[in-house]
Amino acid sequence: MQANNSSTVFYSPSPTPNDPADLPRYLRDEFQAIQNAIMQLAAGHLDMVNAVPAKPRDGDIRFADGTNWNPGSGKGFYGYYNSAWHFLG
């Protein structure tokens, strides 16, 4: 999995702080990270992925890197349906 950055749609929470005084900053940062992920999804952004999704479901769409993960037609967008990945372009 690639590293998260400000344009990624992945979100995983940071460890909670031990000091209660750090909680407001922690919450502000977490809410900002959630907002960034939601905004990227709403704008139609898909991060390039380099590994097969663990549990694909009909309707999933991914942007495959075509090297580490090549579902069939190299780098590009793929949709999952009928138990297989299909090249979308």
C-alpha angles and dihedrals in degrees: 000000000000124000118270119247137168092283098048125111094210119102129188121165121248119237112278116252121255093216113073089212088067093055098091092054091044092052093046091052093046093048089050091052091049091048091050092052093048092048092051091051092047089052090054097251120158121186117226109254128204102195136061111260110252098231112015118191131197107278097033116136124196138175104226121205091220093222112065090020117028111167091188116295104049126247114004149079120315134187124206119224138130089028094298144084114250124198112245099178 
